[in-house]
Amino acid sequence: MCFLGCDEEETEVGRQQARGSCPYCGGKVHAVDVGSKLRLCFLPICFRFKRKYFCTLCSKRLVLYDY
Ligand SMILES: [Zn+2]
């Protein structure tokens, strides 16, 4: 677990096409895996992954619940 993040840095670590289509324009959806680096003041760096979804056509941020 990470607490007290002093600085957060996000790096794209992967990108793949996701199932389904954009509810706004019907475009293709990309799943982007983002590695989030938390630099803590007094602890070693903590790394965690997030997955974000974006429409490739209208660039809207999409929220998919697939779990
Ligand atoms: Zn779209």
N, CA, C, O and the ligand as a Tripos MOL2 file, in Angstrom:
@<TRIPOS>MOLECULE
protein
  269   267    68     0     0
PROTEIN
NO_CHARGES

@<TRIPOS>ATOM
      1 N           0.8270   -1.2070    0.0000 N.3       1 MET1
      2 CA          0.0000    0.0000    0.0000 C.3       1 MET1
      3 C           0.8590    1.2530    0.0000 C.2       1 MET1
      4 O           1.9580    1.2800    0.5540 O.2       1 MET1
      5 N           0.3420    2.2640   -0.6200 N.am      2 CYS2
      6 CA          1.0700    3.5220   -0.6880 C.3       2 CYS2
      7 C           0.3090    4.6180    0.0390 C.2       2 CYS2
      8 O          -0.8940    4.7970   -0.1550 O.2       2 CYS2
      9 N           1.0000    5.3140    0.8410 N.am      3 PHE3
     10 CA          0.4100    6.4680    1.4920 C.3       3 PHE3
     11 C           1.3130    7.6670    1.2680 C.2       3 PHE3
     12 O           2.4880    7.5190    0.9330 O.2       3 PHE3
     13 N           0.7840    8.7990    1.4440 N.am      4 LEU4
     14 CA          1.5570   10.0330    1.4140 C.3       4 LEU4
     15 C           2.4440   10.1770    0.1760 C.2       4 LEU4
     16 O           3.6600   10.3290    0.2860 O.2       4 LEU4
     17 N           1.8250   10.1270   -0.9890 N.am      5 GLY5
     18 CA          2.5910   10.3210   -2.2080 C.3       5 GLY5
     19 C           3.0250   11.7630   -2.3520 C.2       5 GLY5
     20 O           2.2030   12.6780   -2.2800 O.2       5 GLY5
     21 N           4.2850   11.9620   -2.5520 N.am      6 CYS6
     22 CA          4.7860   13.3150   -2.7260 C.3       6 CYS6
     23 C           4.7750   13.7000   -4.1860 C.2       6 CYS6
     24 O           4.5810   14.8650   -4.5320 O.2       6 CYS6
     25 N           4.9830   12.7150   -5.0390 N.am      7 ASP7
     26 CA          5.0790   12.9940   -6.4560 C.3       7 ASP7
     27 C           4.5780   11.7660   -7.1960 C.2       7 ASP7
     28 O           4.9350   10.6410   -6.8460 O.2       7 ASP7
     29 N           3.7720   11.9680   -8.1950 N.am      8 GLU8
     30 CA          3.2630   10.8330   -8.9490 C.3       8 GLU8
     31 C           3.5890   11.0090  -10.4220 C.2       8 GLU8
     32 O           3.3700   12.0680  -11.0100 O.2       8 GLU8
     33 N           4.1180    9.9400  -10.9980 N.am      9 GLU9
     34 CA          4.5670   10.0040  -12.3770 C.3       9 GLU9
     35 C           3.9460    8.8260  -13.1220 C.2       9 GLU9
     36 O           4.0760    7.6790  -12.6950 O.2       9 GLU9
     37 N           3.2780    9.1070  -14.2240 N.am     10 GLU10
     38 CA          2.6130    8.0340  -14.9440 C.3      10 GLU10
     39 C           3.3140    7.7370  -16.2620 C.2      10 GLU10
     40 O           3.6360    8.6490  -17.0240 O.2      10 GLU10
     41 N           3.5450    6.4660  -16.5220 N.am     11 THR11
     42 CA          4.1710    6.0580  -17.7720 C.3      11 THR11
     43 C           3.2930    5.0290  -18.4560 C.2      11 THR11
     44 O           2.7590    4.1260  -17.8120 O.2      11 THR11
     45 N           3.1500    5.1670  -19.7340 N.am     12 GLU12
     46 CA          2.3820    4.1830  -20.4750 C.3      12 GLU12
     47 C           3.2330    2.9430  -20.6740 C.2      12 GLU12
     48 O           4.3400    3.0280  -21.2050 O.2      12 GLU12
     49 N           2.7280    1.7950  -20.2550 N.am     13 VAL13
     50 CA          3.5160    0.5750  -20.3550 C.3      13 VAL13
     51 C           2.9450   -0.3950  -21.3760 C.2      13 VAL13
     52 O           3.6130   -1.3530  -21.7650 O.2      13 VAL13
     53 N           1.7410   -0.1580  -21.8020 N.am     14 GLY14
     54 CA          1.1620   -1.0650  -22.7870 C.3      14 GLY14
     55 C          -0.1420   -0.5230  -23.3260 C.2      14 GLY14
     56 O          -0.8080    0.2960  -22.6930 O.2      14 GLY14
     57 N          -0.4950   -1.0000  -24.5150 N.am     15 ARG15
     58 CA         -1.7130   -0.5120  -25.1350 C.3      15 ARG15
     59 C          -2.2730   -1.6370  -25.9860 C.2      15 ARG15
     60 O          -1.5440   -2.2580  -26.7590 O.2      15 ARG15
     61 N          -3.5190   -1.8920  -25.8530 N.am     16 GLN16
     62 CA         -4.1160   -2.9370  -26.6620 C.3      16 GLN16
     63 C          -5.5650   -2.6070  -26.9530 C.2      16 GLN16
     64 O          -6.1920   -1.8020  -26.2650 O.2      16 GLN16
     65 N          -6.0790   -3.2440  -27.9830 N.am     17 GLN17
     66 CA         -7.4590   -2.9780  -28.3190 C.3      17 GLN17
     67 C          -8.3720   -3.7370  -27.3670 C.2      17 GLN17
     68 O          -8.1610   -4.9160  -27.0820 O.2      17 GLN17
     69 N          -9.3670   -3.0500  -26.8930 N.am     18 ALA18
     70 CA        -10.2860   -3.6690  -25.9540 C.3      18 ALA18
     71 C         -11.5560   -4.0980  -26.6780 C.2      18 ALA18
     72 O         -11.8550   -3.6430  -27.7820 O.2      18 ALA18
     73 N         -12.2710   -4.9650  -26.0400 N.am     19 ARG19
     74 CA        -13.5430   -5.3880  -26.6180 C.3      19 ARG19
     75 C         -14.5750   -4.2830  -26.4540 C.2      19 ARG19
     76 O         -14.4410   -3.4130  -25.5940 O.2      19 ARG19
     77 N         -15.5960   -4.3280  -27.2820 N.am     20 GLY20
     78 CA        -16.6580   -3.3490  -27.1700 C.3      20 GLY20
     79 C         -16.3610   -2.1140  -27.9760 C.2      20 GLY20
     80 O         -15.3020   -1.9950  -28.5930 O.2      20 GLY20
     81 N         -17.2890   -1.2080  -27.9690 N.am     21 SER21
     82 CA        -17.1060    0.0220  -28.7190 C.3      21 SER21
     83 C         -17.5710    1.2130  -27.8960 C.2      21 SER21
     84 O         -18.2900    1.0750  -26.9070 O.2      21 SER21
     85 N         -17.1430    2.3650  -28.3320 N.am     22 CYS22
     86 CA        -17.4380    3.6010  -27.6200 C.3      22 CYS22
     87 C         -18.9440    3.8720  -27.6120 C.2      22 CYS22
     88 O         -19.5840    3.8260  -28.6630 O.2      22 CYS22
     89 N         -19.5070    4.1480  -26.4520 N.am     23 PRO23
     90 CA        -20.9520    4.4210  -26.3750 C.3      23 PRO23
     91 C         -21.3330    5.7660  -26.9850 C.2      23 PRO23
     92 O         -22.5110    6.0190  -27.2380 O.2      23 PRO23
     93 N         -20.3580    6.6200  -27.2210 N.am     24 TYR24
     94 CA        -20.6490    7.9460  -27.7500 C.3      24 TYR24
     95 C         -20.6290    7.9750  -29.2720 C.2      24 TYR24
     96 O         -21.5200    8.5430  -29.9020 O.2      24 TYR24
     97 N         -19.6090    7.3600  -29.8560 N.am     25 CYS25
     98 CA        -19.4730    7.4590  -31.3040 C.3      25 CYS25
     99 C         -19.3420    6.0960  -31.9770 C.2      25 CYS25
    100 O         -19.3140    6.0240  -33.2050 O.2      25 CYS25
    101 N         -19.2610    5.0100  -31.2000 N.am     26 GLY26
    102 CA        -19.1430    3.6830  -31.7850 C.3      26 GLY26
    103 C         -17.7350    3.3390  -32.2330 C.2      26 GLY26
    104 O         -17.5290    2.3300  -32.9070 O.2      26 GLY26
    105 N         -16.7740    4.1550  -31.8710 N.am     27 GLY27
    106 CA        -15.3850    3.9340  -32.2590 C.3      27 GLY27
    107 C         -14.7450    2.8000  -31.4860 C.2      27 GLY27
    108 O         -15.3310    2.2440  -30.5580 O.2      27 GLY27
    109 N         -13.5320    2.4720  -31.8870 N.am     28 LYS28
    110 CA        -12.8110    1.4090  -31.2100 C.3      28 LYS28
    111 C         -12.2560    1.8930  -29.8830 C.2      28 LYS28
    112 O         -11.9000    3.0590  -29.7110 O.2      28 LYS28
    113 N         -12.1970    0.9560  -28.9560 N.am     29 VAL29
    114 CA        -11.7340    1.2850  -27.6100 C.3      29 VAL29
    115 C         -10.3510    0.6970  -27.3990 C.2      29 VAL29
    116 O         -10.1080   -0.4690  -27.7100 O.2      29 VAL29
    117 N          -9.4560    1.5010  -26.8730 N.am     30 HIS30
    118 CA         -8.1260    1.0310  -26.5330 C.3      30 HIS30
    119 C          -7.9760    0.9760  -25.0230 C.2      30 HIS30
    120 O          -8.3840    1.8850  -24.3000 O.2      30 HIS30
    121 N          -7.3810   -0.1150  -24.5720 N.am     31 ALA31
    122 CA         -7.0470   -0.2240  -23.1570 C.3      31 ALA31
    123 C          -5.5900    0.1800  -23.0010 C.2      31 ALA31
    124 O          -4.7120   -0.3820  -23.6560 O.2      31 ALA31
    125 N          -5.3380    1.1290  -22.1570 N.am     32 VAL32
    126 CA         -3.9760    1.6130  -21.9420 C.3      32 VAL32
    127 C          -3.5540    1.2840  -20.5200 C.2      32 VAL32
    128 O          -4.1780    1.7130  -19.5490 O.2      32 VAL32
    129 N          -2.4840    0.5150  -20.4230 N.am     33 ASP33
    130 CA         -1.9440    0.2020  -19.1040 C.3      33 ASP33
    131 C          -0.9550    1.2780  -18.7000 C.2      33 ASP33
    132 O          -0.0160    1.5960  -19.4310 O.2      33 ASP33
    133 N          -1.1820    1.8170  -17.5460 N.am     34 VAL34
    134 CA         -0.3400    2.9120  -17.0760 C.3      34 VAL34
    135 C           0.3490    2.4980  -15.7890 C.2      34 VAL34
    136 O          -0.2900    2.0640  -14.8310 O.2      34 VAL34
    137 N           1.6410    2.6380  -15.7880 N.am     35 GLY35
    138 CA          2.3980    2.3910  -14.5700 C.3      35 GLY35
    139 C           2.5360    3.6910  -13.8160 C.2      35 GLY35
    140 O           3.0080    4.6920  -14.3550 O.2      35 GLY35
    141 N           2.1270    3.6670  -12.5810 N.am     36 SER36
    142 CA          2.1440    4.8870  -11.8000 C.3      36 SER36
    143 C           3.2180    4.7880  -10.7340 C.2      36 SER36
    144 O           3.1710    3.9340   -9.8490 O.2      36 SER36
    145 N           4.1730    5.6720  -10.8420 N.am     37 LYS37
    146 CA          5.2860    5.6570   -9.9040 C.3      37 LYS37
    147 C           5.0450    6.6920   -8.8240 C.2      37 LYS37
    148 O           4.8410    7.8750   -9.1000 O.2      37 LYS37
    149 N           5.0730    6.2320   -7.6230 N.am     38 LEU38
    150 CA          4.8890    7.1630   -6.5150 C.3      38 LEU38
    151 C           6.2120    7.3680   -5.8150 C.2      38 LEU38
    152 O           6.8140    6.4290   -5.2930 O.2      38 LEU38
    153 N           6.6430    8.5810   -5.8130 N.am     39 ARG39
    154 CA          7.8810    8.8790   -5.0880 C.3      39 ARG39
    155 C           7.5030    9.3730   -3.7050 C.2      39 ARG39
    156 O           6.8730   10.4190   -3.5490 O.2      39 ARG39
    157 N           7.8830    8.6300   -2.7450 N.am     40 LEU40
    158 CA          7.5240    9.0090   -1.3850 C.3      40 LEU40
    159 C           8.6520    9.7880   -0.7360 C.2      40 LEU40
    160 O           9.8130    9.6990   -1.1360 O.2      40 LEU40
    161 N           8.2890   10.5280    0.2420 N.am     41 CYS41
    162 CA          9.2730   11.3870    0.8980 C.3      41 CYS41
    163 C          10.3500   10.5850    1.6250 C.2      41 CYS41
    164 O          11.5300   10.9370    1.6120 O.2      41 CYS41
    165 N           9.9170    9.5160    2.2480 N.am     42 PHE42
    166 CA         10.8600    8.8250    3.1220 C.3      42 PHE42
    167 C          10.9010    7.3290    2.8830 C.2      42 PHE42
    168 O          11.5820    6.6040    3.6080 O.2      42 PHE42
    169 N          10.1700    6.8500    1.8590 N.am     43 LEU43
    170 CA         10.1360    5.4230    1.5710 C.3      43 LEU43
    171 C          10.5830    5.1980    0.1340 C.2      43 LEU43
    172 O          10.5640    6.1220   -0.6790 O.2      43 LEU43
    173 N          10.9870    3.9690   -0.1780 N.am     44 PRO44
    174 CA         11.3650    3.6830   -1.5680 C.3      44 PRO44
    175 C          10.1940    3.8850   -2.5210 C.2      44 PRO44
    176 O           9.0390    3.9980   -2.1100 O.2      44 PRO44
    177 N          10.5210    3.9270   -3.7660 N.am     45 ILE45
    178 CA          9.5070    4.1650   -4.7880 C.3      45 ILE45
    179 C           8.5070    3.0140   -4.8390 C.2      45 ILE45
    180 O           8.8740    1.8430   -4.7370 O.2      45 ILE45
    181 N           7.2730    3.3650   -4.9960 N.am     46 CYS46
    182 CA          6.2090    2.3800   -5.0650 C.3      46 CYS46
    183 C           5.6280    2.3970   -6.4770 C.2      46 CYS46
    184 O           5.4100    3.4560   -7.0650 O.2      46 CYS46
    185 N           5.3840    1.2100   -6.9980 N.am     47 PHE47
    186 CA          4.9270    1.1220   -8.3720 C.3      47 PHE47
    187 C           3.6000    0.3740   -8.4300 C.2      47 PHE47
    188 O           3.4390   -0.6780   -7.8120 O.2      47 PHE47
    189 N           2.6720    0.9210   -9.1670 N.am     48 ARG48
    190 CA          1.4040    0.2040   -9.3040 C.3      48 ARG48
    191 C           0.8710    0.4200  -10.7050 C.2      48 ARG48
    192 O           1.2580    1.3570  -11.4030 O.2      48 ARG48
    193 N          -0.0180   -0.4610  -11.0970 N.am     49 PHE49
    194 CA         -0.5440   -0.3920  -12.4540 C.3      49 PHE49
    195 C          -2.0150   -0.0280  -12.4580 C.2      49 PHE49
    196 O          -2.7970   -0.4470  -11.6050 O.2      49 PHE49
    197 N          -2.3530    0.7630  -13.4470 N.am     50 LYS50
    198 CA         -3.7470    1.1130  -13.6420 C.3      50 LYS50
    199 C          -4.0870    0.8140  -15.0940 C.2      50 LYS50
    200 O          -3.2090    0.8320  -15.9570 O.2      50 LYS50
    201 N          -5.3300    0.5450  -15.3590 N.am     51 ARG51
    202 CA         -5.7500    0.3650  -16.7340 C.3      51 ARG51
    203 C          -6.8050    1.4080  -17.0620 C.2      51 ARG51
    204 O          -7.8140    1.5480  -16.3720 O.2      51 ARG51
    205 N          -6.5360    2.1350  -18.1400 N.am     52 LYS52
    206 CA         -7.4790    3.1580  -18.5550 C.3      52 LYS52
    207 C          -8.0060    2.8260  -19.9340 C.2      52 LYS52
    208 O          -7.3290    2.1750  -20.7290 O.2      52 LYS52
    209 N          -9.1980    3.2700  -20.2080 N.am     53 TYR53
    210 CA         -9.8020    3.0110  -21.5110 C.3      53 TYR53
    211 C         -10.0790    4.3250  -22.2130 C.2      53 TYR53
    212 O         -10.6080    5.2760  -21.6370 O.2      53 TYR53
    213 N          -9.7020    4.3380  -23.4790 N.am     54 PHE54
    214 CA         -9.9440    5.5240  -24.2760 C.3      54 PHE54
    215 C         -10.5600    5.1320  -25.6040 C.2      54 PHE54
    216 O         -10.2790    4.0580  -26.1380 O.2      54 PHE54
    217 N         -11.3950    6.0000  -26.1320 N.am     55 CYS55
    218 CA        -11.9100    5.8120  -27.4760 C.3      55 CYS55
    219 C         -10.8660    6.3620  -28.4490 C.2      55 CYS55
    220 O         -10.3280    7.4510  -28.2480 O.2      55 CYS55
    221 N         -10.5880    5.5950  -29.5040 N.am     56 THR56
    222 CA         -9.5750    6.0550  -30.4480 C.3      56 THR56
    223 C         -10.1350    7.0870  -31.4090 C.2      56 THR56
    224 O          -9.3770    7.7810  -32.0870 O.2      56 THR56
    225 N         -11.4510    7.1940  -31.4720 N.am     57 LEU57
    226 CA        -12.0630    8.1120  -32.4240 C.3      57 LEU57
    227 C         -12.3160    9.4900  -31.8090 C.2      57 LEU57
    228 O         -11.9060   10.5120  -32.3590 O.2      57 LEU57
    229 N         -12.9960    9.5020  -30.6640 N.am     58 CYS58
    230 CA        -13.3410   10.7920  -30.0660 C.3      58 CYS58
    231 C         -12.4890   11.0860  -28.8350 C.2      58 CYS58
    232 O         -12.6670   12.1220  -28.1950 O.2      58 CYS58
    233 N         -11.5590   10.1800  -28.4940 N.am     59 SER59
    234 CA        -10.6130   10.3780  -27.3910 C.3      59 SER59
    235 C         -11.2590   10.5470  -26.0330 C.2      59 SER59
    236 O         -10.6330   11.0620  -25.1070 O.2      59 SER59
    237 N         -12.4970   10.1200  -25.9050 N.am     60 LYS60
    238 CA        -13.1390   10.2150  -24.6060 C.3      60 LYS60
    239 C         -12.5740    9.1520  -23.6740 C.2      60 LYS60
    240 O         -12.2240    8.0510  -24.1010 O.2      60 LYS60
    241 N         -12.4960    9.4920  -22.4290 N.am     61 ARG61
    242 CA        -12.0810    8.5570  -21.3930 C.3      61 ARG61
    243 C         -13.2920    7.7020  -21.0610 C.2      61 ARG61
    244 O         -14.3590    8.2230  -20.7360 O.2      61 ARG61
    245 N         -13.1240    6.3880  -21.1430 N.am     62 LEU62
    246 CA        -14.2420    5.5020  -20.8880 C.3      62 LEU62
    247 C         -14.0040    4.6970  -19.6360 C.2      62 LEU62
    248 O         -12.8680    4.3550  -19.3070 O.2      62 LEU62
    249 N         -15.0640    4.4010  -18.9510 N.am     63 VAL63
    250 CA        -14.9530    3.5760  -17.7650 C.3      63 VAL63
    251 C         -15.6870    2.2710  -18.0240 C.2      63 VAL63
    252 O         -16.9040    2.2490  -18.2100 O.2      63 VAL63
    253 N         -14.9320    1.1950  -18.0320 N.am     64 LEU64
    254 CA        -15.5230   -0.1090  -18.2530 C.3      64 LEU64
    255 C         -15.3620   -0.9430  -17.0020 C.2      64 LEU64
    256 O         -14.3030   -0.9580  -16.3740 O.2      64 LEU64
    257 N         -16.3990   -1.6150  -16.6610 N.am     65 TYR65
    258 CA        -16.3180   -2.5000  -15.5030 C.3      65 TYR65
    259 C         -16.3220   -3.9280  -16.0090 C.2      65 TYR65
    260 O         -17.3810   -4.4800  -16.3080 O.2      65 TYR65
    261 N         -15.1650   -4.5200  -16.1070 N.am     66 ASP66
    262 CA        -15.0870   -5.8540  -16.6620 C.3      66 ASP66
    263 C         -14.5130   -6.8450  -15.6540 C.2      66 ASP66
    264 O         -13.7660   -7.7520  -16.0200 O.2      66 ASP66
    265 N         -14.8570   -6.6700  -14.4240 N.am     67 TYR67
    266 CA        -14.4290   -7.6470  -13.4500 C.3      67 TYR67
    267 C         -15.5650   -8.0100  -12.5160 C.2      67 TYR67
    268 O         -15.3860   -8.8310  -11.6170 O.2      67 TYR67
    269 ZN        -15.8530    7.6500  -29.1600 Zn       68 ZN68
@<TRIPOS>BOND
     1     1     2 1
     2     2     3 1
     3     3     4 2
     4     3     5 am
     5     5     6 1
     6     6     7 1
     7     7     8 2
     8     7     9 am
     9     9    10 1
    10    10    11 1
    11    11    12 2
    12    11    13 am
    13    13    14 1
    14    14    15 1
    15    15    16 2
    16    15    17 am
    17    17    18 1
    18    18    19 1
    19    19    20 2
    20    19    21 am
    21    21    22 1
    22    22    23 1
    23    23    24 2
    24    23    25 am
    25    25    26 1
    26    26    27 1
    27    27    28 2
    28    27    29 am
    29    29    30 1
    30    30    31 1
    31    31    32 2
    32    31    33 am
    33    33    34 1
    34    34    35 1
    35    35    36 2
    36    35    37 am
    37    37    38 1
    38    38    39 1
    39    39    40 2
    40    39    41 am
    41    41    42 1
    42    42    43 1
    43    43    44 2
    44    43    45 am
    45    45    46 1
    46    46    47 1
    47    47    48 2
    48    47    49 am
    49    49    50 1
    50    50    51 1
    51    51    52 2
    52    51    53 am
    53    53    54 1
    54    54    55 1
    55    55    56 2
    56    55    57 am
    57    57    58 1
    58    58    59 1
    59    59    60 2
    60    59    61 am
    61    61    62 1
    62    62    63 1
    63    63    64 2
    64    63    65 am
    65    65    66 1
    66    66    67 1
    67    67    68 2
    68    67    69 am
    69    69    70 1
    70    70    71 1
    71    71    72 2
    72    71    73 am
    73    73    74 1
    74    74    75 1
    75    75    76 2
    76    75    77 am
    77    77    78 1
    78    78    79 1
    79    79    80 2
    80    79    81 am
    81    81    82 1
    82    82    83 1
    83    83    84 2
    84    83    85 am
    85    85    86 1
    86    86    87 1
    87    87    88 2
    88    87    89 am
    89    89    90 1
    90    90    91 1
    91    91    92 2
    92    91    93 am
    93    93    94 1
    94    94    95 1
    95    95    96 2
    96    95    97 am
    97    97    98 1
    98    98    99 1
    99    99   100 2
   100    99   101 am
   101   101   102 1
   102   102   103 1
   103   103   104 2
   104   103   105 am
   105   105   106 1
   106   106   107 1
   107   107   108 2
   108   107   109 am
   109   109   110 1
   110   110   111 1
   111   111   112 2
   112   111   113 am
   113   113   114 1
   114   114   115 1
   115   115   116 2
   116   115   117 am
   117   117   118 1
   118   118   119 1
   119   119   120 2
   120   119   121 am
   121   121   122 1
   122   122   123 1
   123   123   124 2
   124   123   125 am
   125   125   126 1
   126   126   127 1
   127   127   128 2
   128   127   129 am
   129   129   130 1
   130   130   131 1
   131   131   132 2
   132   131   133 am
   133   133   134 1
   134   134   135 1
   135   135   136 2
   136   135   137 am
   137   137   138 1
   138   138   139 1
   139   139   140 2
   140   139   141 am
   141   141   142 1
   142   142   143 1
   143   143   144 2
   144   143   145 am
   145   145   146 1
   146   146   147 1
   147   147   148 2
   148   147   149 am
   149   149   150 1
   150   150   151 1
   151   151   152 2
   152   151   153 am
   153   153   154 1
   154   154   155 1
   155   155   156 2
   156   155   157 am
   157   157   158 1
   158   158   159 1
   159   159   160 2
   160   159   161 am
   161   161   162 1
   162   162   163 1
   163   163   164 2
   164   163   165 am
   165   165   166 1
   166   166   167 1
   167   167   168 2
   168   167   169 am
   169   169   170 1
   170   170   171 1
   171   171   172 2
   172   171   173 am
   173   173   174 1
   174   174   175 1
   175   175   176 2
   176   175   177 am
   177   177   178 1
   178   178   179 1
   179   179   180 2
   180   179   181 am
   181   181   182 1
   182   182   183 1
   183   183   184 2
   184   183   185 am
   185   185   186 1
   186   186   187 1
   187   187   188 2
   188   187   189 am
   189   189   190 1
   190   190   191 1
   191   191   192 2
   192   191   193 am
   193   193   194 1
   194   194   195 1
   195   195   196 2
   196   195   197 am
   197   197   198 1
   198   198   199 1
   199   199   200 2
   200   199   201 am
   201   201   202 1
   202   202   203 1
   203   203   204 2
   204   203   205 am
   205   205   206 1
   206   206   207 1
   207   207   208 2
   208   207   209 am
   209   209   210 1
   210   210   211 1
   211   211   212 2
   212   211   213 am
   213   213   214 1
   214   214   215 1
   215   215   216 2
   216   215   217 am
   217   217   218 1
   218   218   219 1
   219   219   220 2
   220   219   221 am
   221   221   222 1
   222   222   223 1
   223   223   224 2
   224   223   225 am
   225   225   226 1
   226   226   227 1
   227   227   228 2
   228   227   229 am
   229   229   230 1
   230   230   231 1
   231   231   232 2
   232   231   233 am
   233   233   234 1
   234   234   235 1
   235   235   236 2
   236   235   237 am
   237   237   238 1
   238   238   239 1
   239   239   240 2
   240   239   241 am
   241   241   242 1
   242   242   243 1
   243   243   244 2
   244   243   245 am
   245   245   246 1
   246   246   247 1
   247   247   248 2
   248   247   249 am
   249   249   250 1
   250   250   251 1
   251   251   252 2
   252   251   253 am
   253   253   254 1
   254   254   255 1
   255   255   256 2
   256   255   257 am
   257   257   258 1
   258   258   259 1
   259   259   260 2
   260   259   261 am
   261   261   262 1
   262   262   263 1
   263   263   264 2
   264   263   265 am
   265   265   266 1
   266   266   267 1
   267   267   268 2
@<TRIPOS>SUBSTRUCTURE
     1 MET1         2 RESIDUE 1 A MET
     2 CYS2         6 RESIDUE 1 A CYS
     3 PHE3        10 RESIDUE 1 A PHE
     4 LEU4        14 RESIDUE 1 A LEU
     5 GLY5        18 RESIDUE 1 A GLY
     6 CYS6        22 RESIDUE 1 A CYS
     7 ASP7        26 RESIDUE 1 A ASP
     8 GLU8        30 RESIDUE 1 A GLU
     9 GLU9        34 RESIDUE 1 A GLU
    10 GLU10       38 RESIDUE 1 A GLU
    11 THR11       42 RESIDUE 1 A THR
    12 GLU12       46 RESIDUE 1 A GLU
    13 VAL13       50 RESIDUE 1 A VAL
    14 GLY14       54 RESIDUE 1 A GLY
    15 ARG15       58 RESIDUE 1 A ARG
    16 GLN16       62 RESIDUE 1 A GLN
    17 GLN17       66 RESIDUE 1 A GLN
    18 ALA18       70 RESIDUE 1 A ALA
    19 ARG19       74 RESIDUE 1 A ARG
    20 GLY20       78 RESIDUE 1 A GLY
    21 SER21       82 RESIDUE 1 A SER
    22 CYS22       86 RESIDUE 1 A CYS
    23 PRO23       90 RESIDUE 1 A PRO
    24 TYR24       94 RESIDUE 1 A TYR
    25 CYS25       98 RESIDUE 1 A CYS
    26 GLY26      102 RESIDUE 1 A GLY
    27 GLY27      106 RESIDUE 1 A GLY
    28 LYS28      110 RESIDUE 1 A LYS
    29 VAL29      114 RESIDUE 1 A VAL
    30 HIS30      118 RESIDUE 1 A HIS
    31 ALA31      122 RESIDUE 1 A ALA
    32 VAL32      126 RESIDUE 1 A VAL
    33 ASP33      130 RESIDUE 1 A ASP
    34 VAL34      134 RESIDUE 1 A VAL
    35 GLY35      138 RESIDUE 1 A GLY
    36 SER36      142 RESIDUE 1 A SER
    37 LYS37      146 RESIDUE 1 A LYS
    38 LEU38      150 RESIDUE 1 A LEU
    39 ARG39      154 RESIDUE 1 A ARG
    40 LEU40      158 RESIDUE 1 A LEU
    41 CYS41      162 RESIDUE 1 A CYS
    42 PHE42      166 RESIDUE 1 A PHE
    43 LEU43      170 RESIDUE 1 A LEU
    44 PRO44      174 RESIDUE 1 A PRO
    45 ILE45      178 RESIDUE 1 A ILE
    46 CYS46      182 RESIDUE 1 A CYS
    47 PHE47      186 RESIDUE 1 A PHE
    48 ARG48      190 RESIDUE 1 A ARG
    49 PHE49      194 RESIDUE 1 A PHE
    50 LYS50      198 RESIDUE 1 A LYS
    51 ARG51      202 RESIDUE 1 A ARG
    52 LYS52      206 RESIDUE 1 A LYS
    53 TYR53      210 RESIDUE 1 A TYR
    54 PHE54      214 RESIDUE 1 A PHE
    55 CYS55      218 RESIDUE 1 A CYS
    56 THR56      222 RESIDUE 1 A THR
    57 LEU57      226 RESIDUE 1 A LEU
    58 CYS58      230 RESIDUE 1 A CYS
    59 SER59      234 RESIDUE 1 A SER
    60 LYS60      238 RESIDUE 1 A LYS
    61 ARG61      242 RESIDUE 1 A ARG
    62 LEU62      246 RESIDUE 1 A LEU
    63 VAL63      250 RESIDUE 1 A VAL
    64 LEU64      254 RESIDUE 1 A LEU
    65 TYR65      258 RESIDUE 1 A TYR
    66 ASP66      262 RESIDUE 1 A ASP
    67 TYR67      266 RESIDUE 1 A TYR
    68 ZN68       269 GROUP 0 **** ****
